[in-house]
Amino acid sequence: MKQSSNPVERKNDFLLQFLIKRSNEEHCIPGYRKLWQAAIADGYDCSKGRVQRLLQSVGYRSKSGKRRYSSGNKKQGFTTAENLLARQFDVEEPNSVWVSDITQVRCKEGCQYLCVILDLYSRKVVGWATSRINNAVLVIKTLKKAWNVRKPNGQRLLFHSDQGSQYRAKETISWLNKRGVTISMSRKGNCWDNACSESFFAQYKKEWMSNLNELSRSEMTIQSRFYIENYYNSVRMHGTIGNVSPIQYESMN
């Protein structure tokens, strides 16, 4: 993290580094109060409000449950891009920054994977796909859906993800390069660099999947479609865009 020359900002940088480090040590992603208590115990002079503001500035959302780790094969030779997004989650134009991630859902027949792409302009899910296999094919399938919906031809698009092998695979890199897309990746082991995607999956599991009994893979896909298209994009309000839904926000701007 780049250090500021301003004393107050420098203190905030050190505190934020501590909060992120402490959160990474937890089994769950803890809430603001727990992290504030940890900071006080470690000797930091800070209020709960200050801790909350700092974490919100990097898109922090607390959530319970196990952390998600990439199951991809970290073979040498896969491409790794720099973190060009650098947590600049507020963008002014559609199709300027897309962020993507993959989560695993346990189904009756085994695991099913959901890949999503969000446009940071409106937080809208512009592409999604499911598969029983977590690989580059799933990522490219999702990219194709997003591309067909948004048609960002000729625009300067940044695509950000973690360093999962699905995103570093030559097939994924080639697909993006052919379309002139700039590639950005989170730093290794730093989930906050892709906090908006993390936040989406936290809400997806908390608001929707946790209320459903064990599903088949086909049922999981149906429920995911309903959550994304009928609720998240069209109904669910988002504080970062003025407490309107992504579709409403795009229609207003």
Contacts in CASP RR format, 6 or more apart in sequence:
PFRMAT RR
TARGET T0000
AUTHOR 0000-0000-0000
METHOD contacts of the structure
MODEL  1
MKQSSNPVERKNDFLLQFLIKRSNEEHCIPGYRKLWQAAIADGYDCSKGR
VQRLLQSVGYRSKSGKRRYSSGNKKQGFTTAENLLARQFDVEEPNSVWVS
DITQVRCKEGCQYLCVILDLYSRKVVGWATSRINNAVLVIKTLKKAWNVR
KPNGQRLLFHSDQGSQYRAKETISWLNKRGVTISMSRKGNCWDNACSESF
FAQYKKEWMSNLNELSRSEMTIQSRFYIENYYNSVRMHGTIGNVSPIQYE
SMN
1 13 0 8 1.000
1 16 0 8 1.000
1 17 0 8 1.000
2 13 0 8 1.000
3 10 0 8 1.000
3 13 0 8 1.000
4 10 0 8 1.000
4 13 0 8 1.000
12 50 0 8 1.000
12 54 0 8 1.000
15 39 0 8 1.000
15 44 0 8 1.000
15 46 0 8 1.000
15 50 0 8 1.000
15 51 0 8 1.000
15 54 0 8 1.000
16 54 0 8 1.000
16 55 0 8 1.000
16 58 0 8 1.000
18 39 0 8 1.000
18 42 0 8 1.000
18 44 0 8 1.000
19 35 0 8 1.000
19 38 0 8 1.000
19 39 0 8 1.000
19 51 0 8 1.000
19 54 0 8 1.000
19 55 0 8 1.000
20 58 0 8 1.000
20 190 0 8 1.000
20 192 0 8 1.000
22 30 0 8 1.000
22 35 0 8 1.000
22 38 0 8 1.000
22 39 0 8 1.000
23 29 0 8 1.000
23 30 0 8 1.000
23 35 0 8 1.000
24 189 0 8 1.000
24 191 0 8 1.000
27 65 0 8 1.000
27 66 0 8 1.000
27 67 0 8 1.000
28 63 0 8 1.000
28 64 0 8 1.000
28 65 0 8 1.000
28 66 0 8 1.000
28 67 0 8 1.000
29 61 0 8 1.000
29 62 0 8 1.000
29 63 0 8 1.000
29 64 0 8 1.000
29 67 0 8 1.000
29 202 0 8 1.000
30 62 0 8 1.000
31 62 0 8 1.000
32 48 0 8 1.000
32 49 0 8 1.000
32 51 0 8 1.000
32 52 0 8 1.000
32 55 0 8 1.000
32 62 0 8 1.000
33 48 0 8 1.000
35 51 0 8 1.000
35 55 0 8 1.000
36 46 0 8 1.000
36 47 0 8 1.000
36 48 0 8 1.000
36 49 0 8 1.000
36 51 0 8 1.000
36 52 0 8 1.000
39 46 0 8 1.000
39 51 0 8 1.000
40 46 0 8 1.000
58 87 0 8 1.000
58 89 0 8 1.000
58 192 0 8 1.000
58 195 0 8 1.000
59 87 0 8 1.000
59 89 0 8 1.000
59 192 0 8 1.000
59 195 0 8 1.000
59 196 0 8 1.000
59 199 0 8 1.000
60 192 0 8 1.000
60 195 0 8 1.000
61 195 0 8 1.000
61 198 0 8 1.000
61 199 0 8 1.000
61 202 0 8 1.000
61 203 0 8 1.000
63 202 0 8 1.000
63 205 0 8 1.000
63 206 0 8 1.000
67 191 0 8 1.000
68 103 0 8 1.000
68 104 0 8 1.000
68 201 0 8 1.000
70 102 0 8 1.000
70 162 0 8 1.000
70 163 0 8 1.000
70 164 0 8 1.000
70 165 0 8 1.000
70 166 0 8 1.000
71 104 0 8 1.000
71 134 0 8 1.000
72 134 0 8 1.000
72 135 0 8 1.000
72 164 0 8 1.000
72 165 0 8 1.000
72 166 0 8 1.000
73 165 0 8 1.000
74 164 0 8 1.000
74 165 0 8 1.000
75 165 0 8 1.000
78 165 0 8 1.000
78 168 0 8 1.000
78 169 0 8 1.000
78 170 0 8 1.000
79 168 0 8 1.000
79 170 0 8 1.000
79 173 0 8 1.000
79 183 0 8 1.000
80 163 0 8 1.000
80 168 0 8 1.000
80 185 0 8 1.000
81 183 0 8 1.000
81 184 0 8 1.000
81 185 0 8 1.000
82 184 0 8 1.000
82 185 0 8 1.000
83 184 0 8 1.000
83 185 0 8 1.000
83 186 0 8 1.000
83 187 0 8 1.000
83 193 0 8 1.000
84 158 0 8 1.000
84 160 0 8 1.000
84 182 0 8 1.000
84 183 0 8 1.000
84 184 0 8 1.000
85 97 0 8 1.000
85 99 0 8 1.000
85 158 0 8 1.000
85 160 0 8 1.000
85 184 0 8 1.000
85 193 0 8 1.000
86 193 0 8 1.000
87 192 0 8 1.000
87 193 0 8 1.000
87 195 0 8 1.000
88 97 0 8 1.000
89 120 0 8 1.000
89 195 0 8 1.000
89 196 0 8 1.000
89 240 0 8 1.000
90 120 0 8 1.000
90 240 0 8 1.000
91 97 0 8 1.000
91 120 0 8 1.000
91 121 0 8 1.000
92 121 0 8 1.000
93 121 0 8 1.000
94 119 0 8 1.000
94 121 0 8 1.000
94 122 0 8 1.000
94 150 0 8 1.000
94 250 0 8 1.000
95 119 0 8 1.000
95 121 0 8 1.000
95 150 0 8 1.000
95 152 0 8 1.000
95 155 0 8 1.000
95 157 0 8 1.000
96 120 0 8 1.000
96 121 0 8 1.000
96 155 0 8 1.000
96 156 0 8 1.000
96 157 0 8 1.000
96 158 0 8 1.000
97 119 0 8 1.000
97 120 0 8 1.000
97 121 0 8 1.000
97 157 0 8 1.000
97 158 0 8 1.000
97 160 0 8 1.000
98 117 0 8 1.000
98 118 0 8 1.000
98 119 0 8 1.000
98 120 0 8 1.000
98 126 0 8 1.000
98 146 0 8 1.000
98 157 0 8 1.000
98 158 0 8 1.000
98 159 0 8 1.000
98 160 0 8 1.000
99 117 0 8 1.000
99 118 0 8 1.000
99 120 0 8 1.000
99 159 0 8 1.000
99 160 0 8 1.000
99 161 0 8 1.000
99 194 0 8 1.000
99 196 0 8 1.000
99 197 0 8 1.000
100 115 0 8 1.000
100 116 0 8 1.000
100 117 0 8 1.000
100 118 0 8 1.000
100 139 0 8 1.000
100 142 0 8 1.000
100 159 0 8 1.000
100 160 0 8 1.000
100 161 0 8 1.000
100 167 0 8 1.000
100 197 0 8 1.000
101 115 0 8 1.000
101 116 0 8 1.000
101 161 0 8 1.000
101 162 0 8 1.000
101 194 0 8 1.000
101 197 0 8 1.000
101 198 0 8 1.000
101 200 0 8 1.000
101 201 0 8 1.000
102 113 0 8 1.000
102 114 0 8 1.000
102 115 0 8 1.000
102 116 0 8 1.000
102 134 0 8 1.000
102 138 0 8 1.000
102 139 0 8 1.000
102 166 0 8 1.000
103 113 0 8 1.000
103 114 0 8 1.000
103 201 0 8 1.000
103 204 0 8 1.000
103 205 0 8 1.000
104 111 0 8 1.000
104 112 0 8 1.000
104 113 0 8 1.000
104 134 0 8 1.000
105 111 0 8 1.000
105 112 0 8 1.000
105 113 0 8 1.000
105 114 0 8 1.000
105 205 0 8 1.000
105 209 0 8 1.000
105 215 0 8 1.000
105 220 0 8 1.000
106 112 0 8 1.000
106 214 0 8 1.000
107 214 0 8 1.000
107 215 0 8 1.000
107 216 0 8 1.000
107 217 0 8 1.000
107 219 0 8 1.000
107 220 0 8 1.000
108 214 0 8 1.000
108 215 0 8 1.000
108 216 0 8 1.000
108 217 0 8 1.000
109 132 0 8 1.000
109 216 0 8 1.000
109 217 0 8 1.000
110 132 0 8 1.000
110 217 0 8 1.000
111 132 0 8 1.000
112 130 0 8 1.000
112 131 0 8 1.000
112 132 0 8 1.000
112 217 0 8 1.000
112 220 0 8 1.000
112 221 0 8 1.000
113 130 0 8 1.000
113 131 0 8 1.000
113 132 0 8 1.000
113 133 0 8 1.000
113 134 0 8 1.000
113 138 0 8 1.000
114 128 0 8 1.000
114 129 0 8 1.000
114 130 0 8 1.000
114 201 0 8 1.000
114 204 0 8 1.000
114 220 0 8 1.000
114 224 0 8 1.000
115 128 0 8 1.000
115 129 0 8 1.000
115 130 0 8 1.000
115 131 0 8 1.000
115 138 0 8 1.000
115 139 0 8 1.000
115 141 0 8 1.000
115 142 0 8 1.000
115 166 0 8 1.000
116 125 0 8 1.000
116 127 0 8 1.000
116 128 0 8 1.000
116 142 0 8 1.000
116 197 0 8 1.000
116 200 0 8 1.000
116 201 0 8 1.000
116 228 0 8 1.000
117 125 0 8 1.000
117 126 0 8 1.000
117 127 0 8 1.000
117 128 0 8 1.000
117 142 0 8 1.000
117 143 0 8 1.000
117 146 0 8 1.000
118 124 0 8 1.000
118 125 0 8 1.000
118 126 0 8 1.000
118 196 0 8 1.000
118 197 0 8 1.000
118 200 0 8 1.000
119 126 0 8 1.000
119 150 0 8 1.000
119 246 0 8 1.000
120 196 0 8 1.000
121 250 0 8 1.000
122 241 0 8 1.000
122 246 0 8 1.000
122 247 0 8 1.000
122 249 0 8 1.000
122 250 0 8 1.000
123 196 0 8 1.000
123 200 0 8 1.000
123 238 0 8 1.000
123 240 0 8 1.000
123 241 0 8 1.000
123 246 0 8 1.000
123 249 0 8 1.000
124 233 0 8 1.000
124 246 0 8 1.000
124 247 0 8 1.000
124 249 0 8 1.000
124 250 0 8 1.000
125 200 0 8 1.000
125 228 0 8 1.000
125 232 0 8 1.000
125 233 0 8 1.000
125 246 0 8 1.000
126 145 0 8 1.000
126 146 0 8 1.000
126 149 0 8 1.000
126 150 0 8 1.000
127 142 0 8 1.000
127 145 0 8 1.000
127 146 0 8 1.000
127 149 0 8 1.000
128 142 0 8 1.000
128 145 0 8 1.000
128 224 0 8 1.000
128 225 0 8 1.000
128 228 0 8 1.000
129 138 0 8 1.000
129 141 0 8 1.000
129 142 0 8 1.000
129 145 0 8 1.000
130 138 0 8 1.000
130 217 0 8 1.000
130 220 0 8 1.000
130 221 0 8 1.000
130 224 0 8 1.000
131 137 0 8 1.000
131 138 0 8 1.000
131 141 0 8 1.000
132 217 0 8 1.000
134 166 0 8 1.000
135 166 0 8 1.000
135 169 0 8 1.000
136 165 0 8 1.000
136 166 0 8 1.000
136 167 0 8 1.000
136 169 0 8 1.000
136 171 0 8 1.000
136 172 0 8 1.000
137 171 0 8 1.000
138 166 0 8 1.000
139 166 0 8 1.000
139 167 0 8 1.000
139 169 0 8 1.000
139 172 0 8 1.000
140 171 0 8 1.000
140 172 0 8 1.000
140 175 0 8 1.000
143 159 0 8 1.000
143 172 0 8 1.000
143 175 0 8 1.000
143 176 0 8 1.000
147 179 0 8 1.000
153 179 0 8 1.000
156 182 0 8 1.000
157 180 0 8 1.000
157 181 0 8 1.000
157 182 0 8 1.000
158 181 0 8 1.000
158 182 0 8 1.000
158 183 0 8 1.000
158 184 0 8 1.000
159 176 0 8 1.000
159 181 0 8 1.000
159 182 0 8 1.000
159 183 0 8 1.000
159 184 0 8 1.000
160 184 0 8 1.000
160 185 0 8 1.000
160 186 0 8 1.000
160 193 0 8 1.000
160 194 0 8 1.000
161 167 0 8 1.000
161 184 0 8 1.000
161 185 0 8 1.000
161 186 0 8 1.000
161 194 0 8 1.000
161 197 0 8 1.000
162 185 0 8 1.000
162 186 0 8 1.000
162 189 0 8 1.000
162 191 0 8 1.000
162 193 0 8 1.000
162 194 0 8 1.000
163 185 0 8 1.000
163 186 0 8 1.000
163 188 0 8 1.000
163 189 0 8 1.000
166 172 0 8 1.000
167 185 0 8 1.000
168 185 0 8 1.000
173 183 0 8 1.000
176 183 0 8 1.000
177 183 0 8 1.000
186 193 0 8 1.000
186 194 0 8 1.000
187 193 0 8 1.000
191 198 0 8 1.000
192 198 0 8 1.000
200 232 0 8 1.000
203 232 0 8 1.000
203 236 0 8 1.000
204 224 0 8 1.000
204 227 0 8 1.000
204 232 0 8 1.000
207 227 0 8 1.000
207 231 0 8 1.000
207 236 0 8 1.000
208 223 0 8 1.000
208 227 0 8 1.000
208 231 0 8 1.000
209 223 0 8 1.000
212 223 0 8 1.000
215 223 0 8 1.000
232 246 0 8 1.000
233 245 0 8 1.000
233 246 0 8 1.000
233 247 0 8 1.000
234 245 0 8 1.000
234 246 0 8 1.000
234 247 0 8 1.000
235 245 0 8 1.000
236 245 0 8 1.000
237 243 0 8 1.000
237 244 0 8 1.000
237 245 0 8 1.000
238 244 0 8 1.000
238 245 0 8 1.000
238 246 0 8 1.000
238 249 0 8 1.000
241 249 0 8 1.000
242 249 0 8 1.000
244 252 0 8 1.000
END
